[in-house]
Amino acid sequence: MWEPEPYVLDLSDVIRLSDEELLRICAANPDLQIEQNSAGQLEIMSPAGPSSSARAAQLVLALGRWNEEREAGVVFDGTAGFRLPNGALRAADVAWLDRDAWQRLTPEQREKFAHVVPDFLVEIRSPSDRLAHVRGKMDEWMENGCRLAWLVDPAEQQIHVYRHGHAVETVDFHTTLTGYDILPGFTFDPRTLP
């Protein structure tokens, strides 16, 4: 079933939640994926389905293997929250942060919502995601400093490649994806996705 967009809970006229309060709300509702847009509204989504989760896990493993060989940074799954410069709190299905950026975070910042933008991320469009909503989220990531991002659309068998300073490129699942100069030597064949 295709749902129009995440459920939006607007508390912005009532309260502006601190990171600590939002962490407590997320912890109290582990079956929901909760993000916050730049207007302070909560966007509530159900957990990913098994196919989407399996695709994300495969990408995390591939990126993790590449990262382990190079000790280049830190790989995150879809549960990591990043506080963007525009105030939004977002989570990507897969994310990677350069080691230098990770080391600049204090131990406390590493345990909460990190006020940092991943250098690379992947969003996987699930059947409940409207393309316009996911594209808007990708634009937000890029506008806030992400350097490379892939929007994987299994239903259309396409990947939309976002690179800082370049137009969005759309390729099909027969195209091997590369990490460009952000993830040198990293490649991924989308045909291997479940």
Order of alpha helices (4+ residues) and beta strands (2+ residues): beta-alpha-beta-beta-alpha-beta-beta-beta-beta-alpha-alpha-beta-alpha-beta-beta-beta-beta-beta
